Amino acid sequence: MATPMAGEGTIAAAIPRSPPPLSEGGAGGSAAEAPVLIFVYFHKAIRAELERMHAAAVRLATGRAGGDVAALEARCRFLFTVYRHHCDAEDAVIFPALDIRVKNVAGTYSLEHKGENDLFAHLFTLLQLDVQNDDAIRRELASCTGAIRTFVTQHMSKEEEQVFPLLIKKFSHEEQADLVWQFLCSIPINMMAKFLPWVSSSVSTDENQDILDCLSKIVPGEKLLQEIVFTWFGGKSFRTIAQGISDPYSESSSTCESSSGRIDKHVCSLEHSKIGKRKSTESSQLVTHPIDEILYWHNAIRRELRDIAGETKRIQQSGDFSDIAGFNMRLQFIADVCIFHSIAEDQVIFPAVDGELSFVQEHAEEEQRLNEFRSLIEQIQITGAKSTVVDFHSELCSQADEIMQKIESHFNDEEIKVLPKARIKFSPEKQRELLYQSLCVMPLKLLECVLPWFVVKLNDAEAVSFLQNMRLAAPSSETALVTLLSGWACKGRLEDTSNPGKFICTSGAVGCASDGNGSKTCQSFCPCYVSSDGAFSKPVKRASHGESSTNINRSHCSQNADTEASPCNNRPCYIPRLRVESSYLGVNSSTPAKSFRSLPYNNSAPSLYSSLFSWETDAVLSGPDNISKPIDTIFKFHKAIRKDLEFLDVESGKLIDGNESCLRQFIGRFRLLWGLYRAHSNAEDEIVFPALESKETLHNVSHSYTLDHKQEEELFQDISIVLSELSQLHDGLSHPLDVEAGTNDISNNEIDWAKKRNELLTKLQGLCKSIHVTLSNHVHREELELWPLFDKHFSVDEQDKIIGRIIGTTGAEVLQSMLPWVTSALSLEEQNMMLDTWKQATKNTMFDEWLNEWWKGPSTSSDPSDKASTLSEENHFQENFEQNDQMFRPGWKDIFRMNQSELEAEIRKVSRDSTLDPRRKAYLIQNLMTSRWIAAQQKSPQPNVEGHNGCTRRPGCVPSYRDPEKQIFGCEHYKRNCKLVAACCNKLFTCRFCHDKVSDHTMDRKSVVEMMCMLCLNVQPVGPNCQSPSCNGLSMAKYYCSICKFFDDERSVYHCPFCNLCRLGSGLGTDFFHCMKCNCCLGIKMIEHKCREKMLEMNCPICCDFLFTSSAPVKGLPCGHFMHSACFQAYTCTHYTCPICCKSLGDMTVYFGMLDGLLAAEQLPEEYRDRCQDILCNDCERKGRSRFHWLYHKCALCGSYNTRVIKTDTAECSTSN
């Protein structure tokens, strides 16, 4: 098939920017210096083709000139074929080698290849539909090509950023060359003949030269291999390609030198001018129907499968698994032969014979059965000694028999239905051409093993027929390739065991024919050549690193077409080998190649929404033991992400028929997804992935996903830009466009507006498809690769800690958007499981209280009189605040009917209740003790008299000022524009501190339901703005918390959902995080600190103020305790130990050194000099002995003087301390 870009003009204009130069590896940017960089040129060609494919699809979708469905389909099929083989070769060669040197890198890239195949399958499904007459399909086609372009480009960019530097760093120049050579040998021959010329046409002249220099060092130095590869690369004669590189041997003739007692020469002529004559002479000796050669392959495969079935029975009888590795390699080989044979039939033979005849289903079933059989063998290898059980024996034999029966039945059907048609329909020349094309479906690496295996199973006549058919069918430009394949085939007939790598030409082989005198002479396609002294020609070494390609020494034969050939019968001959074993790279040459079977190009191809994105992970959500793990919470977000991604993908295609309100709704949904995804990805990058990397066996496992996050963020930004342009376009339209109006009523500006809108919406649909594809594939790979690692390497407590850190850096505003968003995508059971996990991770905090106040409270009551702080029944004492005729009843409904003894009994009951936290207990006791006074106040309420501007005449109904001179509203504590109505006493106060200062009870600000605007003096429901028309929506403060009823117009404040309080700072995840064990907000720099459970829920050890709700700054001590910063400064003027645990408050090395000097200069009375004391060190918490002193006792273990005496020994010290 001709490459689609033929005749496209200047290619450089369509090629995107080259990837940035690799900074790691220290190998420079030249492929000749670092052979793996040749893949960068491959990527550049693929990028250029992706751009051309997408541009063609966009032209088709927007109705511009140049839209051609047939040309687009041809381009898509070519690109898919090229890229598919590129990926399969990477999976078979590059990634296994890298995985041996650097673990946990290659796996995710192999997973991405699967997603790319599914995308192309969906593309081919669209191409089978009525593209020409359906605008929606054309737009979907453009978005699909855009998604493929984005996905593949991002994949290649990640390889260039992560994989290639590792290859350069971990592999020497020779090892890199061997890897690239194995890569090329893993691509089918027919694809290499298209792939290399296509790459050559997609790069600049200098880059072409760099590729040539690189290939000259990659390809082994044998001239036969050099000619094959360079002919492929240039798409023309080897002489033209190799000019300026080396002195090639002539393409018209090749001379083999021989010695038979004297020095003379004989010639193996390769003159192309004589090929036609040879073909006409030899064709008369061939069988009538060359297509019957398929029978040879069937018989060879049958024989091999029978041997394997017999071997399984032998294993069953003997129970001997000692040679299971050899058996597995043999099975892998025949599996590859069967797979490639079926691919050749599906792609070459059957379409030519009968377009409606297909055995694709049978071939797929055979491949599946072979893979299952190989999996069983690998399972036996893994289980080792345990594999001798009867179940393995029976399963092994039954699968072997099933495979044999299936393939036998399939071969019989082909021989009955296909071969008779082929014999009738095609001439012998066409039959040979089909056979040769089917042979070229295999890669060189496999052919080197298959041809000797195949020919050795043929008799002499069949071998002669096979080799001559191959030679006659090959075009003249592939002379070197046929020579190489013939040599490998001859090697199978009789190998010279005394000289490895060499073989003996046999009678009847293509290379040697009888001259009538009983001797055999080398004919034109003989692959052997020997030197004049009778020695075998040695393989030319691969050009060493740093050697110029122009200095490659290629020995070549003299051009003498008239010299008569001399006998060479039974002479050992040499044919070059690929030498792709490279065991030091860790890549086994017998590694089974992935199936190169094409995707079915019909309507049965999987849909985008069924094959690529409908991954059912719920079955494995709870792990193999079906127990939910804490880390599952992270992956619950993936379900919500997928739901919104599908919404964006589908709705973006409907915007073409929507109005401006639809666009605004779409933008709002997009902004929500972007913000929540950013929070999710940041949590992974900062918490989850570092936790994985901290495990030694998991190094490098998350790097690829971090790169994904960067690329996805760029995609979100691109979508945001397009949406902004669309919004500006709609805002710039003076009146709505009536698309149903006649063309005479639409101005040119409106036509341009509609055209611009159509282009932007097409671009938006493509970007939404791209983010849908890339992000869905990303989360799917995380679930396949990373998810199981948590269950394997992290305990439940460690997972809880990770979840706690993630939640602890998530602010209340994000949680308020995130929780409804996530739960809307989950079932009721999944919602309960997720919330239970969150509550377990936050069990030491007030998160449950916040969740009830924010989530359940507003949803269960719509009556303002019923608004209350609803606390959890299990963890908190339920307290109802009711407002009825301005009467307030704190706590229980019957509190005011209690007598004194009943009230004291309730106070003691609350005091002894260990389930209450200290803060709640203190609040309840205080309210119970002051209940008599509250009752008296409530029984004599102030009369309600309407005053100026509707203000209720109640205490405090006047404005207060923070700065009276500038008339700035507020108080000494806060700047705000409102006063709060205290629910406890129905009075107006600017803040709770102002209330507590003049009252004998405290104010619960969360129970506030009313406020007074200090500008209009109207009492109204509490809220962020004044509701009076005269104030025109005056803001009460820059910050307002609906839970705490807190206003602040000066400072940065955030509400912590785990403290359930408002605190000073920019927010969780910005400059603070909440420690779930300590239950306190700490500076982001204190991620690593000493945790003590609920240590902030205590009184300051100096001033005895409750630290958790204190507004004064709090300082954390090294031992994990806390005190006010002001108290710390005053306390440390005279003390250096914690007042709670007595540990030192800092590094006391200098101070202890001073004490050492002081004691050294001090003389004790004689009666105390030899006495010792038992001490306990407060710093290291260990016991020891110290010499007697009335004040200072040094710990001999840690050198600290922070000790205390536990016993004085009156006896003399026998040992020095």
DRENKETOR-711099 format. One record per residue (C-alpha): x, y, z. Coordinates in steps of 0.5 Angstrom, whole numbers, plus 500, padded with zeros to 3 digits. Example, Ala and Ser with C-alpha at 12.3 -4.5 7.8 and 13.67 -1.06 7.14 Angstrom:
// DRENKETOR-711099
525491516;527498514;
***
This chain:
// DRENKETOR-711099
500500500;503507498;504511504;498517505;503523505;506522498;506528494;504532500;509538499;513541504;512536510;516541515;510546516;505540519;510538524;509540531;515543535;520538536;521535543;526539548;533536548;534530553;537533559;539527562;544521560;549525558;549523551;548529547;542530542;545526537;542519535;549517532;552518539;546515543;542510539;536510543;534517540;533515534;526513537;525521537;525521530;520516530;516520534;517526530;514522524;508520528;506527531;507530524;502524521;497525527;497533525;495531518;490526520;487531525;487537520;484533515;478531520;477538522;476540514;471535513;467537520;467544518;466544511;472547508;475545502;480539502;475534506;475527503;473521507;477516503;483519503;482520511;480513512;487511508;491516512;488513519;489506517;496507515;498511521;494505526;498500522;505504523;504506530;501499532;507495530;511501533;508500540;508492539;516492538;517497544;513492549;517486546;524489546;525496550;520495556;522488558;530490557;528497561;524493567;530489568;535495570;529500572;523497576;516500576;517504569;515500563;508497566;504503565;506505558;504498556;497499559;497506555;498502548;492498550;488504550;491507544;488501540;481502543;481509540;483507533;478501534;472507535;475511529;474505524;467504527;466512525;469511518;464505517;458510518;455515513;460520514;459524508;452526510;451527517;454533521;454530527;458524525;463528522;464532528;465526532;470524527;474530528;474530536;476522536;482524531;483530536;483525542;488520538;492526537;492528544;493521547;499519543;502525543;502525551;504518551;510519547;512526550;512522557;517517554;521522551;521525558;522519563;524513559;529515554;533518559;533512563;535508557;541513556;543513563;542505564;545502558;552503554;552505547;553498545;547496549;543501546;545499539;543492540;536494543;534499537;537493532;532488536;526493535;527493528;528486527;521485531;517489526;514485520;518486514;512488510;512494515;519496515;519497508;514502509;516505516;523507514;522511508;516514511;520516517;525519512;520523509;518526515;525529518;529534515;536533511;540533517;536529521;536524515;543524516;543523523;539517522;543514517;549515521;545511527;543506523;550504520;552503528;546499529;545494524;551489524;556490519;555484514;553487507;547483506;544486513;546493511;543492504;537490506;536496512;539501507;534499502;528500506;530506509;531510502;526506498;531505493;537502491;542501496;548504492;544511492;542510499;549509501;553514497;557518502;557513507;561507505;564503499;558498498;559492494;556492487;548491486;549488479;554482481;557479487;563474487;565469491;572466492;574459492;580455493;581448490;589447491;590453487;588461487;582462482;576465483;568463481;562468481;556467484;552472479;547477482;546481475;538483475;538483468;539475468;533474473;528473468;531468464;532464470;525465472;523462466;528456466;526454473;519455473;518449469;521445474;515447479;509445481;503447478;499450483;504454488;498456493;499449495;505451499;500453504;499445505;506445507;505450513;499446515;503440515;509443519;504446524;500439525;507435526;509440531;502440535;502433535;509433538;507438544;501433545;505427546;510431550;504433555;502426555;509424557;509429563;502426565;505419565;511421568;510427573;516430571;516437570;524438570;524441563;518445563;522451561;524448555;517445553;514453555;519456549;517450544;510452546;511459545;515458538;509454535;504459538;508465534;508461528;500459528;499467530;503470524;500464519;493466521;495474520;498472513;492469511;487474514;491480511;493477504;490470502;483470504;482478502;485476495;481469494;474472497;472478500;467475504;470469506;473470513;476465518;478471523;473468529;477461528;484465528;482469535;479463538;486459537;490465539;486465546;487458547;494458545;495464550;491460556;495454555;502458555;499461562;498454564;505453563;507459566;503458572;506451573;513454572;511459578;508454583;515450582;515443586;507444587;506443580;506436580;498435582;493431578;489437576;495440573;496434569;489433567;489440565;495440561;493434557;486437556;488444553;493440548;488436545;483442545;488446541;490440536;482439535;481446534;486447529;486441525;478442524;480449522;486447517;481442514;476448512;481452509;483446505;476445502;474452502;480456500;485453496;480450490;478457489;485460489;488455484;482457479;482464481;490466480;495464476;502461478;505468478;500471483;500465487;507466488;506473490;501472495;505467498;511471498;507477501;504472507;511470509;513478509;508479515;513476520;519480523;526478521;527476528;522470528;523468520;530467523;528461527;521459523;525458516;530453518;524450522;519450517;524447511;527441516;520439516;520438508;523433503;528435498;523436493;518441497;524445500;526446493;519448491;519453497;525456496;524457488;517460489;520465494;526467489;521468483;516472487;520477490;521483486;528485484;529490489;529485495;535481492;538481498;532480503;531473499;538471499;538472507;532468507;534463503;540462507;536461513;532456510;538452507;541452514;535448516;537442511;543441514;547445519;555444519;556443527;563444527;562451525;556454528;553459524;555456518;551451514;552446508;549447501;545441499;543438493;536441490;537447494;536454491;543456492;546450488;544446482;547440478;552442472;551435469;558432472;555430478;558436482;554442484;555449482;553456486;548459482;545466482;542466489;547462493;547466500;554463501;561466500;568464502;575467501;581465497;584461502;579457503;577460510;570462511;568470511;568473518;562477520;564484519;563488526;558493528;561500527;564502534;561508538;565514535;566511528;564515522;559512518;564513512;569509515;565502515;569497512;565493507;568487504;565486497;566481491;569483485;565484479;566479474;560476470;564472465;568468470;565460470;563458476;567453480;564447484;562448491;558442493;558440500;562446502;561450509;558456507;556462512;550466512;549472517;545472523;541477526;545476533;539479537;539474543;543480547;543476553;546481557;541486556;536481559;532480553;530473551;530472544;525467544;520472548;513471544;511477540;505480541;499479536;500483530;493482528;489488525;483490529;477489525;475494521;467493521;461495525;463490530;469494533;468496540;464503541;468508545;463508551;463501551;470498550;475504553;471507558;466502561;471498565;468495571;472496577;467495582;468488583;475489585;474495589;474491596;480487594;481479593;478478600;472483599;474487605;473495604;480498605;481505607;485507601;479505596;476512598;481515593;478511588;471512589;473519586;474516580;467514579;465521580;470524575;468519570;461521570;463528569;468527564;462523560;458529561;463534558;464529552;456528550;454535552;460539548;457535542;450538543;452545544;452546537;444546537;444550544;443557547;447561551;444558558;446551556;453554555;453557562;451551565;456547561;462552563;459551571;460544570;467544567;469549573;467544578;470538575;477542574;477545581;475538584;480534579;486539581;485538589;485530587;491530583;495535588;493530594;496524589;502528588;503531595;501525599;499519595;505518590;510520596;508514600;508509595;515512593;517511600;517504599;524501597;520496592;516501589;521507587;519510580;512507580;508514580;513518576;509517569;502519573;505525575;507527568;500525567;497530571;501536568;499534561;492534564;492540567;494543560;488540557;484543562;487550561;486549553;478548554;478554559;481558553;476556548;470557553;472564554;473565547;466562546;463567552;466573549;463571542;456571545;457577549;459581543;453579539;448585539;442580538;441573538;442570531;436566528;439561524;432559521;431566518;433567511;440568508;437575506;436577513;443575516;448580515;456578513;458579520;453574523;455569518;462570520;460570527;456563526;462560522;467562528;462559533;462553529;469552529;470554536;465548538;468543534;475545537;471544544;468538542;475535540;478538547;473535551;473528548;481528549;480530556;475524557;480519553;486521557;483522564;479516563;485512561;489515567;485513572;484506569;491505569;492507577;486502579;490497575;497498577;497502583;491500587;493493588;500496591;496499597;493493599;500489598;505494602;501498606;497496613;490499614;493504619;498506614;492507609;488511615;494515616;494517608;487518608;487523614;493527611;489528604;483530608;487534613;489538607;482539604;478546606;471546608;469550602;472544597;469539602;462542601;463542593;466535593;462531598;455532594;459531587;462524589;456521593;452523587;456518583;455512588;450508590;447508597;452503600;458506597;456512600;455509607;462506606;466512604;463516610;465511614;472511612;472518613;469518620;474513622;480517619;477523623;475519629;479524634;476530630;470534630;469532623;462528624;459534628;461539622;458534617;452534621;451541622;453542614;450537611;444534615;442540618;440544612;437538609;432536614;429542616;426548612;423552618;427557621;424556628;427549628;434551626;439548630;446544631;445537630;450533633;451525632;447521637;453516638;458521640;455528642;450530647;444532643;442539645;436543642;435550641;428553640;425559639;418560642;415567644;423569645;423564650;430560650;431553653;438551654;439543654;433539656;426541655;425540663;431544665;427549668;422545672;428541676;429543683;436544686;437537688;435534681;439540678;446538682;444530680;444532673;451536674;454530677;452526671;455530666;461531670;462523670;460522663;467520660;464520653;463527652;469531650;472537655;469542651;462540651;462538658;464544660;459548656;453543659;456544666;456552665;449552662;446548668;449552673;447558670;440556669;436559675;439566672;437564665;430562667;429569671;431573665;427569660;421570664;421577664;423579657;423586654;417589651;418589643;417597641;419598634;424604633;427608628;428604621;424598624;430596629;427592635;428596642;433591645;439592649;445594644;441597639;446602637;452601632;459600635;465602632;472599631;475606629;470612632;474617628;473614621;467611623;469604622;464599624;466594629;469593636;476592639;476585637;473585630;472589624;465588622;458591620;453588624;451586631;449579633;443577637;445573643;440567643;442566651;439573653;436576647;441582647;445585641;453584641;458586636;462579638;462573643;468576647;464583648;458579650;462574655;466581658;459584661;455577662;456572667;455566662;458565655;455566648;454560643;455563637;453557633;446558636;445565633;440566628;439574628;443580626;443587626;446591620;449597624;448602618;440601617;439598624;435593622;434586625;434580620;436573619;444572620;447572613;453575609;449581606;444586609;437584606;435591607;433595600;436601603;443598604;443595597;446589599;452591604;457586605;457585613;465583612;469580607;469573611;463570613;462563616;455560616;456555621;460559626;456565625;463569624;464575621;471578620;473584615;480584616;484578616;485571612;480566616;478559614;473554617;477548619;471542618;475538623;476543629;469545626;472552628;474558624;482559625;486565622;490563616;489562608;486555609;488548609;493545604;495552603;499554610;496549615;494542615;490538620;493533624;488527625;491524631;493531635;486534632;489541631;491545625;499546624;503550620;504546613;512546615;510541621;508535617;513531621;512532628;510528634;503526635;499526641;492524641;487530642;493534645;490541643;483539647;486541654;488547658;494551657;499549663;500556665;494560664;489554664;485557658;482552654;487551648;482548643;478555642;483560645;484566640;491567642;497564638;499557641;506554641;507547640;513544644;518539642;515534646;508534643;504539648;502546647;501552651;500559649;506563645;505569651;505564656;511560653;515566653;514568660;515561662;522560659;525566663;525561669;524554666;527550661;523544662;515542659;511543665;507537663;512532662;518535664;522534658;527539655;524545651;530545646;537544645;540545652;547543650;550549651;547550658;549543660;556544658;556550662;554546668;559541666;565546667;561549674;561542677;569541675;571547678;567545685;569541691;564537695;566536702;570530703;564526706;560527700;565526695;564518694;557518695;552516689;545517687;540513683;537518678;531518672;533522666;527526664;529527657;531519655;527516660;532511663;535510670;542511672;547513677;550519678;555522684;552526689;550533689;545537692;542540685;545538679;545530677;548528670;545523666;551518664;547516658;545522654;549527658;542531660;542535667;534534666;534529672;531527678;533523684;530517686;534514691;540516695;546511696;550512703;555507701;561509697;561509689;565503687;565505680;566512677;560515673;
***
